[in-house]
C-alpha cells in the first residue's frame, strides 16, 4: 500500500519570514514559511520589537523543527569589546539548541564564532553591505555559507554575482517584500548622529520617515553655505521609500539564482505576517507548478496588511518617483474611491468607488485630499455602510472635502482570516513532514511501526518503536489488511503527512481500533521527538564549543599600559587636486584622494574613466613634491562596473607609483589584492571596525591602517586599542569633518529642477534641512549616488593628547566637499595640536581651547565631539512607531558651542 505526495516540478527558493514575537512566529510557520528569522533580547537589529527570551527561542526552534521549518537567529549588530564574551556564550547556547543559522553583521563576531563554534552556520547580514561578487568571496573566506545581498542591487547584478561565485557554494538571499531603508544597510549613521540611537546597535529611530526640505547656496572660502535658498520639491518626506512588493514578479524570482526570498517585518504584527507570508506561499507554489497568475484579492490583501505605496524596488529597476514615498511616510491602506458628496446636516459622505469593494462595520477608513495630504484623517466605521447606485454612503464624525481620496486601512474580514491562519491553519499552507511508514505484524502477532522522516532540505531520519501492539486471534471478524491500513494511514493533528505506507500483515488477527490509534499516536509522538533531536548538534560538539568558549574567556583580558610616546599622524581625505596640493603643502603627511568620477565605471568604449586616472597621476606628482604619502581612496560603494574600472586602472597606477588604496568594503579590498598585490590596504569607516577582533581579522587580509568606527566612545576606543595593539596595523579615529551619515542610490536633487542630467554644479552647496532647522550637507557623486552628512563637524582637536596616550596612530580629517583653504587651515590646526601633545605636561587646556576656537571659526554647522565623549544611547524603552519617529526631532550631535 503506498501513496504519493505532490512534488514541485522545479526547486523554488526558500520563503523566509520575519517574527518579532512568539505569536508572529506561530503565524509565520502556520502561513507556510520555509524558515523564520527572529532575534533574542540582545544583539539583534530590532530592539523595539518584543523579541524572544532564550527559553522562547528554544521553544520556537523545537516547534519549527517538528514541522521541518528552519530557524535563523539574528545577531546582526556591532558588538563592543566588553560584550564579546557574552556574545560568544550566546552563540554557544544557540548552537546547543539547534538553531539552523545565525545572521551576523560584526566581522569580529563572525571570526570568533568560526573559531569557537565551528559547527554553527553563519549567514552574512545585509548590514554587512555586500554588493559585489568579491564581497561574497570574502564572506566565504570568513566562514559564511549565505549572504544577504544589499537591497540596492538589480536582478541582473544578482545573476552576475551568482555566476561569478558559483564555485564558493555560498547561497544568496534577497529581500522580496517589506520596508526599504533609504541608505545602504550597515552604512547609515543618521539616527546615530541625530539622537545617539544607532541602527548598527538595533536602535534606529527612523529619521528617514521625517520631513526635510532641500536648500542650495553659494559657498565661502571654507566651503560653507552662503545665501541659503529653499528649493521647491514635491513632497516633504524626502528620505522615505515605498515598501517593496515583488508578488507579481514571483515567476522571475523562482528562476533567479537565489536560495532565499526574504520578507521584512520583525516590527510588524502577527496578523501582518500571516497575510503576507501566506500570500507569497501560494504564489511560490503556483509559480513552481507553472500556473501562477497575479490574483486581485491577494494584491488587495497585501495593500491592506500594510503599505507606504508599493515599489518593485531596485531589484526590478524602480528608482526615484517609483521608489520613493515622499508625500507621506505611513500606511496608505487600499484606495477604494473618491468622495463625490458630503452632507453637513446628516454627516453622510458619499464615496464613488474605484473598484468593487465590501466595507463592513469595524473597518478603518482614511480620507486624504490631494491638495492637502498632511491633513489626512481616519476613523473606525461604527455604522453599517449603505450601498446605492451613485456610491457608498458612510456616516463620518468630521467634515470631508469633496474630491478627497478614500482608503480602507483596516479590514475586519482580513483580520478574521489572519486569525484563522494563526489559530487554525489551512492544510494547504502548513508544513507537514513526509513520512514513509512501515507496519509489520510478526509471526507472533506483534504489530510494530517504524518509518523514515523526510524533512525538507535535510537527510532522512529513521524512527523505530521499541514497543508494539500484540494482536490476538480473531474470534469472529478479523481485522482485515485494508482496515488496519486505513487506521494507520492517518496523521491528522500531527506535523506529519504519510507519503507511503508499507504494511506486512496477513489479515487474520484482531485488535481494538482504539489500541491501533494509540499505537499510531505514540509513533508520531516519538517521531516528533526524534526529528527535533536530529537538528541538535552532537553532545561532543557542544562540549567542544563550551571548552573553546572557556579558553577564550580565560584568555580574554586587556592590556592596561598606556601607549605613550607614539607618533600620531594626520590623514586627510579630499576629493580635489587643489585640496591635495593644499593639504600636502600644510604637511598633512598622508592624503587619501577620492577623485570625482572614480565611481562611474567604464566609458562607452570600455575604458576606465581617464579623467579620474589622470587626476590620480597628478596627485602622485603633487604628493611626491611635498614629501606626502598618497592613498587612493575608493568609493564607499563599488558595484560591478566600478570594480571593473578599478581592476582596469590599478596596474597602470601601480606602474605610475601608486602604492596604497583605502577601501570601505571588503569586496573592493579583494579586488585590490587580486589586481595589484603590491598595493597596501587601508580601511575606512564603511568597514565598521567596532572591536579588536575585527581589527585582528581584517589585519590578515592584510590591512595596514584601519579607521575605527565613529560610534565608539573614548572608553571604547581605549579598550579596543589596548586589546588590538600589535605590530603591523595602524589605528586611526575620525577626528574632524562632517561625518558621512548616509549613502544612497537615490539622487536627492532629482526631486527638484537643479538636477540636470546627473550633473550637479560643484561650485554650489546642497543640503537638506530638518524640522528643527539643522542643515545636513548633501553631495551627489558622479554615479548619482547621494551622500548625506552630519549637520555639524566632529572635532577632537582637544582630545589629541588622550588619543596619543591611547596609542592611536592617525587622525582622519575629512575635507571632501570643502575648499583648499579649509584643507590647508584644518591641517595646520591639527599639526599644532600634535605638536602641543608632544610637549606633554608643557601644554595647557587653554591652548587646546584656542585650537578648538580656530576650528569652530571655519567649521560647517558648528562643532561636536560626537560619540567620542557621549557614547551611544544603549537603553531605550519599548515604544510605538509614531513615538519612535518623534525621537528623530531630538538634539543632533551638533553645535555644542
C-alpha positions in Angstrom: 0.0 0.0 0.0 1.5 3.3 -1.0 0.5 6.8 -2.0 2.5 9.8 -3.4 2.6 13.4 -2.4 2.8 16.4 -4.6 6.3 17.4 -5.6 7.0 20.7 -7.3 8.3 20.4 -10.8 11.1 22.8 -10.1 13.1 23.7 -7.0 11.9 27.0 -5.6 13.7 29.4 -3.2 13.2 29.3 0.5 10.4 31.6 1.8 11.9 33.3 4.8 9.5 35.0 7.1 10.0 37.5 10.0 9.0 37.0 13.6 9.3 39.8 16.1 7.2 38.0 18.7 6.2 34.4 19.6 2.8 35.0 18.1 4.3 36.3 14.9 6.5 33.2 14.8 3.4 31.0 15.0 1.8 33.0 12.3 4.9 32.6 10.0 5.1 28.8 10.5 1.4 28.3 10.0 1.3 30.6 7.0 3.8 28.3 5.2 7.2 29.8 5.7 10.1 27.5 5.0 12.2 29.4 7.5 11.8 32.1 10.1 14.2 34.7 11.3 13.9 36.1 14.8 16.0 37.8 17.5 16.8 37.3 21.1 16.6 40.1 23.6 20.2 41.1 22.8 22.5 41.6 19.8 19.5 42.0 17.4 19.0 44.9 15.0 15.3 45.4 16.0 15.4 46.3 19.7 12.0 47.9 19.5 10.3 44.5 18.7 9.2 42.3 21.6 11.7 39.7 20.5 12.4 36.3 22.2 13.8 35.2 25.6 16.3 32.3 25.5 13.6 29.9 26.5 11.2 31.3 23.9 13.9 30.8 21.2 14.3 27.1 22.3 10.6 26.5 22.2 10.3 28.2 18.8 13.2 26.0 17.5 11.5 22.8 18.7 8.1 23.8 17.3 9.6 24.7 13.9 11.9 21.7 13.6 9.0 19.3 14.3 7.4 20.8 11.2 10.6 20.8 9.0 10.9 24.6 9.3 14.3 26.3 9.8 15.0 29.0 12.4 17.6 31.7 11.9 18.6 34.0 14.8 19.8 37.5 14.2 23.0 38.5 15.9 23.3 41.4 13.5 24.6 44.4 15.5 28.1 45.7 16.0 29.5 44.4 19.3 31.7 46.2 21.8 34.9 44.5 23.0 33.5 44.2 26.5 30.4 42.4 25.1 32.3 39.7 23.1 32.4 37.1 25.8 28.7 37.4 26.3 28.1 37.3 22.6 30.1 34.1 22.3 28.3 32.5 25.2 25.0 33.4 23.5 26.2 31.8 20.2 27.2 28.6 22.0 23.8 28.4 23.6 22.1 28.9 20.2 24.2 26.2 18.7 23.3 23.8 21.5 19.6 24.2 21.0 20.0 23.5 17.2 19.3 26.9 15.5 19.8 26.5 11.8 21.9 29.6 11.4 22.7 33.0 12.8 22.8 36.2 10.9 25.9 38.3 11.7 27.0 41.9 10.9 30.1 42.2 13.1 33.2 40.9 11.4 34.9 40.2 14.8 31.8 38.2 16.0 31.9 36.1 12.8 35.6 35.4 13.1 35.3 34.4 16.7 32.2 32.3 16.1 34.0 30.3 13.4 36.8 29.5 15.9 34.7 28.8 19.0 31.6 27.3 17.4 32.8 25.9 14.1 29.6 23.9 13.6 27.4 26.9 13.8 26.1 28.0 10.4 26.7 31.7 9.6 24.7 34.0 7.3 26.1 37.4 6.4 23.5 40.0 7.3 22.5 42.7 4.8 24.1 45.0 7.5 27.5 43.9 6.0 26.6 45.8 2.8 27.8 43.1 0.5 27.1 44.3 -3.0 29.7 42.7 -5.3 31.0 39.3 -6.2 34.3 39.9 -4.4 32.3 40.6 -1.2 30.7 37.2 -1.5 34.1 35.6 -1.9 35.3 37.5 1.2 32.3 36.3 3.2 33.0 32.7 2.2 36.6 33.0 3.4 35.2 34.2 6.8 33.0 31.1 7.1 29.7 32.4 5.9 27.6 30.0 4.0 25.0 32.5 2.9 25.0 36.2 2.0 22.0 38.6 2.3 22.7 41.0 -0.6 22.2 44.7 -0.5 18.7 45.7 -1.4 20.0 48.2 -4.0 21.1 45.5 -6.5 19.1 44.9 -9.6 18.3 41.3 -10.5 20.8 41.4 -13.3 23.7 42.1 -10.8 22.3 39.4 -8.5 22.5 37.0 -11.5 26.1 38.1 -12.3 27.2 37.7 -8.7 25.7 34.2 -8.5 27.5 33.2 -11.7 30.9 34.6 -10.6 30.7 33.0 -7.1 29.1 29.7 -8.0 32.3 27.8 -7.1 32.1 29.1 -3.5 29.0 27.3 -2.6 27.7 30.4 -0.8 23.9 30.9 -1.1 22.4 34.2 -1.9 19.4 35.8 -0.2 17.4 38.8 -1.4 14.5 40.8 0.0 11.2 40.2 -1.7 8.7 42.2 0.4 8.6 44.9 3.1 10.1 48.1 4.2 13.2 49.6 2.5 16.0 51.6 4.0 16.9 54.8 2.3 20.6 54.2 2.9 22.6 51.1 2.2 22.1 49.0 5.3 25.1 49.0 7.6 26.2 52.4 6.2 23.6 54.5 7.9 24.5 56.7 10.9 21.7 59.2 10.5 19.7 58.1 13.6 23.1 57.8 15.4 24.2 61.4 14.7 20.8 62.9 15.2 19.9 61.3 18.5 22.6 58.9 19.6 20.4 55.9 18.6 22.4 53.7 16.3 21.0 51.5 13.6 24.2 49.4 13.9 23.1 48.7 17.5 19.5 47.9 16.7 18.2 51.3 17.9 17.3 53.2 14.7 14.7 55.9 15.4 13.8 56.1 11.7 14.6 59.8 11.0 14.3 58.9 7.3 10.5 59.0 7.9 10.6 62.7 9.0 10.2 65.9 7.0 13.1 67.6 5.2 13.4 70.4 2.8 16.1 71.0 0.1 18.3 74.0 0.1 21.1 75.3 -2.1 23.6 78.1 -1.6 26.9 79.5 -2.7 30.0 78.7 -0.7 32.6 80.8 1.2 36.3 80.2 1.1 36.0 77.3 3.5 33.2 75.6 1.6 30.4 76.7 3.9 26.9 77.8 2.6 26.2 81.4 2.0 22.8 82.9 1.0 20.7 79.8 1.5 17.8 79.4 -0.8 14.9 76.9 -0.4 14.3 74.7 -3.4 10.7 73.7 -4.3 10.2 70.0 -4.1 7.3 67.6 -4.5 6.6 66.1 -1.1 8.4 66.8 2.3 9.3 63.2 3.2 12.4 63.2 1.1 14.1 60.2 2.6 11.0 57.9 2.9 11.0 54.9 0.4 7.9 53.0 -0.5 7.6 49.4 0.6 9.0 46.6 -1.6 6.5 44.2 -3.2 7.6 41.6 -5.7 4.4 39.5 -5.7 3.7 40.0 -9.4 7.3 39.0 -10.2 7.4 35.7 -8.4 7.8 33.7 -11.6 11.0 35.6 -12.3 12.3 35.2 -8.8 11.9 31.5 -8.7 14.2 31.3 -11.7 16.7 33.6 -10.1 19.9 32.0 -8.7 19.0 32.7 -5.1 18.5 30.4 -2.1 16.0 32.5 -0.2 13.4 35.2 -0.6 13.1 37.3 2.5 10.1 39.1 3.9 10.9 42.1 6.0 8.8 42.8 9.1 10.1 41.9 12.6 8.3 45.1 13.8 5.0 44.0 12.2 2.1 42.3 13.9 1.3 38.6 13.7 -1.7 39.4 11.5 0.6 41.2 9.0 3.0 38.2 9.0 0.2 35.7 8.4 -1.3 37.5 5.4 1.9 38.4 3.7 3.6 35.0 4.2 0.5 33.0 3.1 0.1 35.2 0.0 3.7 34.6 -1.1 3.5 30.9 -0.1 0.5 30.4 -2.5 2.3 32.4 -5.2 5.5 30.5 -5.0 3.7 27.1 -5.1 1.6 28.2 -8.1 4.6 29.6 -9.9 6.5 26.4 -9.3 3.6 24.4 -10.8 3.5 26.8 -13.8 0.0 28.1 -13.0 0.7 31.5 -11.3 -1.5 34.4 -12.3 -1.5 37.5 -10.1 -4.6 37.4 -8.0 -6.5 40.7 -7.4 -7.7 39.5 -4.0 -4.2 38.6 -3.0 -2.9 42.0 -4.1 -5.6 43.7 -2.1 -4.6 41.7 1.0 -1.0 42.9 0.7 -2.2 46.5 0.4 -4.4 46.1 3.4 -1.8 44.4 5.5 0.4 47.4 5.4 1.9 49.6 2.7 3.6 53.0 2.2 2.8 52.6 -1.5 4.4 49.6 -3.2 7.5 49.5 -5.4 9.2 46.7 -7.2 12.4 48.1 -5.8 15.9 48.4 -7.3 15.6 44.7 -7.9 13.4 45.4 -10.9 14.6 48.8 -11.9 12.4 51.2 -9.9 14.0 54.4 -8.8 13.2 58.0 -7.9 9.4 58.5 -8.0 8.7 54.9 -8.5 10.7 54.0 -5.4 10.1 56.9 -3.0 7.0 57.8 -0.9 7.8 61.5 -0.5 4.3 62.7 0.1 3.7 60.7 3.3 5.7 58.1 5.3 2.9 56.0 6.8 0.5 53.2 6.0 -1.7 54.1 3.0 -4.1 51.2 3.0 -6.2 50.3 -0.1 -7.6 53.1 -2.3 -11.3 52.5 -2.7 -12.7 55.6 -4.3 -13.2 59.4 -4.2 -15.6 61.5 -2.2 -18.4 62.8 -4.5 -20.6 64.4 -1.9 -20.8 65.4 1.7 -24.0 66.3 3.6 -23.1 68.6 6.5 -26.6 68.2 8.1 -26.5 64.4 8.2 -22.8 63.8 8.4 -23.1 61.4 5.5 -20.4 61.2 2.9 -20.8 59.5 -0.5 -17.8 57.7 -1.9 -17.7 56.9 -5.6 -16.0 53.5 -5.6 -12.9 52.9 -7.8 -13.4 49.2 -7.6 -15.8 46.6 -6.3 -15.3 46.5 -2.5 -17.1 45.3 0.6 -17.0 47.6 3.6 -18.1 46.5 7.0 -18.7 47.9 10.4 -15.4 48.0 12.2 -13.3 48.7 9.1 -10.8 51.5 9.2 -11.1 54.4 6.7 -8.9 57.3 5.9 -9.7 60.5 3.9 -6.9 62.5 2.2 -7.4 65.4 -0.1 -4.8 65.6 -2.9 -4.1 69.3 -2.3 -3.5 68.8 1.4 -2.4 65.2 2.1 -0.9 66.1 5.5 -4.5 66.9 6.8 -5.5 63.3 6.2 -7.5 61.7 9.0 -9.1 58.3 9.7 -11.6 56.6 11.9 -13.2 53.3 12.6 -16.6 52.8 10.9 -19.2 52.1 13.6 -22.3 52.1 11.4 -23.3 49.9 8.5 -22.5 51.4 5.1 -25.3 51.9 2.6 -24.5 50.9 -1.0 -26.5 52.9 -3.5 -26.4 53.4 -7.3 -24.4 56.6 -7.0 -21.9 55.3 -4.4 -21.4 54.1 -0.9 -22.8 56.2 1.9 -20.9 56.4 5.2 -21.6 58.2 8.4 -18.5 60.1 9.4 -17.6 62.1 12.5 -16.0 65.1 10.7 -16.3 67.2 7.6 -14.9 65.7 4.4 -14.0 67.8 1.4 -15.4 66.8 -2.0 -12.6 65.2 -4.0 -11.0 63.6 -1.0 -9.4 60.2 -1.7 -10.8 57.4 0.4 -8.6 54.5 1.7 -9.5 51.3 3.5 -6.8 51.0 6.2 -8.1 48.1 8.2 -10.5 45.3 7.4 -12.3 43.1 9.9 -12.6 40.5 7.2 -8.9 40.4 6.6 -8.3 40.4 10.4 -10.6 37.4 10.8 -8.8 35.5 8.0 -5.4 36.2 9.5 -6.5 35.0 12.9 -7.8 31.8 11.3 -4.3 31.2 9.7 -2.7 31.7 13.0 -5.1 29.6 15.1 -6.5 27.1 12.5 -4.0 27.0 9.7 -5.0 26.0 6.2 -3.7 22.5 5.4 -2.6 23.8 2.0 -0.2 26.2 3.7 1.1 24.2 6.6 4.4 22.4 6.6 3.9 18.7 7.0 6.9 16.4 7.2 6.5 13.4 4.8 6.8 10.0 6.5 7.4 6.7 4.8 5.8 4.4 7.3 6.3 0.7 7.7 4.0 -1.5 9.7 4.8 -5.2 10.3 3.0 -7.9 12.2 5.4 -10.6 13.3 4.5 -14.3 13.2 3.8 -14.0 17.0 1.2 -11.3 16.2 3.2 -8.2 17.4 2.4 -5.1 15.4 5.4 -2.8 15.2 5.7 0.6 13.5 8.8 2.2 12.0 9.4 4.8 9.4 11.6 7.3 7.7 11.0 11.1 8.1 11.9 13.3 5.2 12.3 16.9 6.5 12.9 19.3 3.6 16.5 20.1 2.9 17.8 17.5 5.4 18.9 13.9 5.5 16.2 11.3 6.2 15.6 10.5 9.8 14.7 6.9 10.9 12.1 6.2 13.6 11.6 2.7 15.1 9.3 2.0 18.1 10.7 -0.4 20.6 7.3 -1.4 21.8 4.4 -2.7 19.7 0.8 -3.9 19.9 0.0 -7.5 20.5 -2.7 -8.7 18.1 -5.0 -11.5 19.1 -6.6 -14.3 17.1 -9.9 -13.2 15.7 -12.9 -14.7 17.4 -15.4 -13.6 14.8 -14.5 -10.9 12.3 -10.7 -10.5 11.8 -9.0 -7.1 11.3 -8.5 -7.0 7.6 -5.4 -5.6 6.0 -7.4 -2.8 4.4 -8.9 -1.8 7.7 -5.6 -1.9 9.5 -4.1 0.2 6.8 -6.9 2.7 6.9 -6.4 3.2 10.7 -2.6 3.6 10.3 -2.7 5.8 7.3 -3.7 8.9 9.3 -1.6 11.8 10.6 -4.2 14.4 11.4 -3.4 16.7 14.3 0.4 16.0 13.9 3.1 17.8 12.0 3.4 14.8 9.6 1.9 13.5 6.4 2.1 9.9 5.4 3.6 9.8 1.9 3.8 6.0 1.8 2.6 3.1 4.0 4.1 -0.4 3.7 2.0 -3.0 5.5 3.2 -6.6 6.1 0.1 -8.4 7.5 -2.0 -11.4 6.5 -5.3 -10.0 7.7 -6.2 -12.8 10.1 -5.8 -11.3 13.6 -7.7 -8.7 15.7 -7.1 -5.6 17.8 -9.4 -2.8 19.1 -9.4 0.2 16.9 -8.7 2.4 19.9 -5.4 0.5 20.6 -4.3 0.8 17.0 -5.0 4.6 17.2 -3.0 4.8 20.5 -0.1 3.0 18.8 -0.2 5.4 15.9 -0.2 8.4 18.2 2.7 7.0 20.2 4.6 6.6 16.9 4.1 10.2 15.9 5.0 11.5 19.3 8.2 9.5 19.1 8.8 10.7 15.6 8.4 14.3 16.6 10.9 13.9 19.5 13.4 12.2 17.2 13.0 14.7 14.5 13.6 17.6 16.8 16.6 15.9 18.3 18.1 15.3 14.9 18.5 19.1 14.4 20.6 19.4 17.5 24.4 19.0 17.3 26.1 16.0 18.8 26.8 16.4 22.6 30.6 16.1 22.0 30.4 19.0 19.5 28.5 21.2 22.1 31.1 20.2 24.7 34.0 21.2 22.4 32.3 24.5 21.8 31.9 25.0 25.5 35.6 24.2 26.0 36.6 26.7 23.3 34.4 29.3 25.0 36.0 28.7 28.3 39.5 29.0 26.8 38.6 32.3 25.1 37.1 33.8 28.2 40.1 32.7 30.3 42.4 34.5 27.9 40.1 37.5 27.4 41.9 40.4 29.0 43.0 43.9 28.1 46.5 45.4 28.4 46.4 48.3 30.9 49.6 50.1 29.9 49.1 53.4 28.1 50.8 53.6 24.7 52.6 56.8 25.3 55.4 58.0 23.2 53.8 57.0 19.9 53.8 59.3 16.8 50.4 60.3 15.6 49.8 61.4 12.0 47.3 63.4 10.0 45.3 61.5 7.4 43.5 64.0 5.1 40.5 62.9 3.0 39.9 65.1 -0.1 38.3 64.9 -3.5 40.0 67.7 -5.4 43.5 68.2 -6.7 43.6 71.7 -5.3 43.0 70.3 -1.8 45.6 67.6 -2.4 48.1 70.4 -3.1 46.9 72.5 -0.1 47.0 69.6 2.3 50.4 68.4 1.2 51.7 72.0 1.4 50.4 72.1 5.0 52.3 68.8 5.7 49.3 66.5 6.2 51.7 63.6 5.7 49.1 61.2 4.4 46.4 62.2 1.8 43.5 60.0 0.8 42.4 61.2 -2.6 38.9 60.2 -3.9 38.8 61.8 -7.3 35.5 62.8 -8.8 34.2 60.3 -11.4 36.1 57.3 -10.0 32.8 55.5 -9.4 31.2 55.9 -12.8 33.0 52.8 -14.1 33.9 52.5 -17.7 33.0 54.8 -20.6 31.1 53.7 -23.6 34.3 52.4 -25.3 35.0 50.1 -22.3 37.9 52.1 -21.0 38.2 53.1 -17.4 37.5 56.7 -16.5 40.5 58.5 -17.9 39.9 61.9 -16.1 39.9 60.2 -12.7 43.1 58.3 -13.6 44.8 61.4 -14.8 43.9 63.2 -11.6 45.4 60.4 -9.6 48.6 60.6 -11.6 48.8 64.3 -11.0 48.1 63.8 -7.2 51.0 61.4 -7.1 53.3 64.1 -8.5 52.0 66.7 -6.1 52.5 64.5 -3.1 55.9 63.5 -4.2 56.9 67.2 -4.5 55.8 67.8 -0.9 57.0 64.5 0.5 53.5 63.4 1.3 52.1 59.8 1.1 49.2 59.4 -1.3 46.5 56.8 -0.8 43.9 56.3 -3.5 40.5 56.3 -1.7 38.0 54.1 -3.4 34.2 54.9 -3.2 32.2 53.5 -0.3 30.0 51.6 -2.7 31.8 49.7 -5.5 29.3 47.9 -7.7 30.3 45.7 -10.6 31.1 48.5 -13.1 33.2 50.3 -10.6 35.1 47.1 -9.6 35.8 46.5 -13.3 37.1 50.1 -13.7 39.3 49.7 -10.6 40.7 46.5 -11.8 41.5 48.1 -15.2 43.3 51.1 -13.9 45.2 49.8 -10.8 48.0 48.1 -12.7 48.8 51.3 -14.6 48.6 53.4 -11.5 50.9 51.0 -9.7 53.4 51.4 -12.5 53.0 55.2 -12.1 53.9 54.9 -8.4 50.7 54.3 -6.5 51.4 52.1 -3.5 48.3 52.3 -1.3 44.5 52.1 -1.6 41.8 52.8 1.0 38.6 50.8 0.8 35.2 50.9 2.5 34.0 47.4 1.8 35.7 44.0 1.8 34.8 43.3 -1.9 36.9 46.3 -3.0 39.7 45.1 -0.8 39.8 41.7 -2.5 39.7 43.4 -5.9 42.8 45.4 -5.0 44.6 42.4 -3.6 43.8 40.3 -6.6 44.7 43.0 -9.2 47.7 44.7 -7.6 49.2 42.6 -4.8 51.9 45.2 -4.2 49.4 47.9 -3.2 49.0 48.4 0.6 45.4 48.4 2.0 43.8 50.9 4.3 40.3 50.6 5.6 37.8 53.4 6.1 34.5 53.9 8.1 32.4 51.7 5.8 34.1 48.6 7.3 32.5 49.3 10.8 35.6 48.5 12.9 33.9 48.2 16.3 36.1 45.8 18.3 39.7 44.4 18.5 38.7 41.1 17.0 37.5 42.9 13.8 41.0 44.6 13.7 42.7 41.2 14.0 40.5 39.7 11.3 41.0 42.5 8.8 44.7 42.6 9.6 45.0 39.2 8.0 43.8 40.4 4.6 46.1 42.4 5.3 45.1 46.0 6.2 47.9 48.3 7.2 45.7 51.1 8.6 42.1 50.9 9.9 39.7 53.7 10.7 37.8 52.9 13.8 34.0 53.3 13.9 33.0 56.9 14.7 30.3 55.4 17.0 32.9 54.4 19.6 33.3 56.5 22.8 36.7 57.4 24.3 36.4 54.4 26.7 35.5 52.1 23.8 38.5 53.3 21.7 40.9 52.9 24.6 39.7 49.3 25.3 39.9 48.4 21.6 43.4 49.8 21.2 44.7 48.1 24.3 43.3 44.8 23.1 44.2 45.0 19.5 47.6 46.6 19.7 50.2 44.6 17.7 52.7 45.4 15.1 51.5 45.7 11.5 48.2 47.6 11.6 47.9 51.3 12.5 44.6 52.5 14.0 43.0 55.9 13.3 40.0 57.8 14.5 37.7 60.2 12.7 38.8 63.5 14.2 37.4 66.2 12.1 34.7 66.9 9.5 31.1 66.4 8.7 30.6 62.7 9.3 29.0 60.8 6.4 25.7 59.6 7.7 24.1 58.0 4.6 25.0 56.7 1.2 22.0 56.0 -1.1 21.3 55.1 -4.7 18.7 57.9 -4.7 19.7 61.3 -6.0 18.1 63.7 -3.6 18.4 66.6 -6.1 16.2 64.7 -8.6 13.2 65.9 -6.7 13.9 69.5 -8.0 14.9 71.2 -11.2 18.5 71.7 -10.0 19.4 68.2 -11.1 20.4 68.5 -14.8 21.1 65.1 -16.4 23.0 63.8 -13.5 25.4 66.8 -13.5 25.4 68.9 -10.3 27.2 72.2 -10.0 30.2 71.5 -7.7 30.6 75.2 -7.0 27.3 75.2 -5.1 26.3 73.9 -1.7 23.4 71.5 -1.4 21.7 70.3 1.7 18.5 69.2 3.4 17.0 71.0 6.4 15.2 69.0 9.1 12.2 70.2 11.1 14.4 71.6 13.9 16.3 73.8 11.4 19.5 71.8 11.3 21.2 71.7 7.9 22.7 68.4 6.7 25.1 68.8 3.7 24.3 66.7 0.7 26.7 65.7 -2.1 25.8 63.7 -5.2 28.7 61.8 -6.8 29.3 61.1 -10.4 27.3 57.9 -10.2 24.3 59.9 -9.0 24.5 58.4 -5.5 23.5 60.6 -2.7 25.7 61.2 0.4 24.2 62.9 3.4 26.4 64.3 6.1 26.0 65.3 9.8 24.9 68.8 10.4 27.9 69.7 12.5 31.6 68.8 12.2 33.1 66.2 14.5 36.0 67.9 16.3 38.5 66.0 18.5 41.3 68.6 18.4 41.3 68.9 22.2 41.3 65.1 22.6 44.7 64.7 20.8 46.7 64.2 24.0 44.4 61.5 25.2 44.4 59.8 21.8 48.2 59.9 21.7 48.2 58.2 25.1 45.8 55.6 24.0 48.1 54.6 21.1 46.1 55.9 18.2 48.2 56.3 15.1 46.2 58.5 12.9 43.7 61.4 12.9 41.4 61.4 10.0 40.3 64.8 8.7 37.5 64.7 6.1 37.9 67.7 3.8 35.9 66.2 0.9 33.4 68.7 -0.5 35.4 71.6 1.1 37.8 74.1 -0.3 41.6 74.1 -0.4 41.6 76.8 2.2 39.7 74.6 4.6 42.0 71.6 3.9 45.1 73.7 4.5 43.9 75.5 7.6 42.4 72.5 9.3 45.6 70.5 8.7 47.7 73.3 10.3 45.4 73.4 13.3 45.8 69.6 13.9 49.6 69.9 13.3 49.7 72.4 16.1 47.6 70.1 18.3 50.0 67.2 17.7 53.0 69.5 18.5 51.3 70.6 21.7 50.7 66.9 22.7 54.3 66.2 22.1 55.2 68.7 24.8 53.4 66.5 27.3 52.8 68.4 30.6 54.1 71.6 28.9 50.8 72.1 27.2 47.7 73.6 28.8 43.9 73.2 28.4 43.7 76.9 27.4 45.9 76.2 24.4 43.6 73.4 23.2 40.6 75.7 23.8 42.2 78.2 21.4 42.7 75.5 18.8 39.1 74.5 19.2 38.1 78.1 18.6 40.2 78.1 15.4 38.3 75.0 14.2 35.0 76.5 15.1 35.7 79.6 13.1 36.0 77.6 9.9 33.6 74.7 10.6 30.4 74.0 8.8 27.4 73.9 11.1 29.3 74.1 14.4 31.4 71.5 16.1 30.8 68.5 18.3 32.9 65.8 19.9 30.1 63.4 19.0 30.0 59.9 20.3 33.6 60.2 21.5 32.5 61.9 24.7 28.8 60.9 24.9 28.8 57.4 23.6 25.7 55.8 22.1 22.3 55.5 23.8 22.1 51.9 24.6 18.9 51.6 26.7 15.6 52.5 25.1 12.1 51.6 26.4 9.7 49.8 24.0 7.8 52.4 22.2 5.3 52.7 19.3 6.3 53.5 15.8 4.8 57.1 16.0 6.7 57.8 19.2 9.9 56.4 17.6 9.5 58.8 14.7 9.3 61.7 17.2 12.6 60.8 18.6 14.2 62.0 15.4 13.3 65.5 16.3 15.7 65.4 19.2 19.1 67.1 19.6 21.7 66.5 16.9 25.2 65.7 17.9 26.0 69.2 16.6 26.9 72.7 17.6 27.9 72.1 21.2 29.2 75.7 21.4 
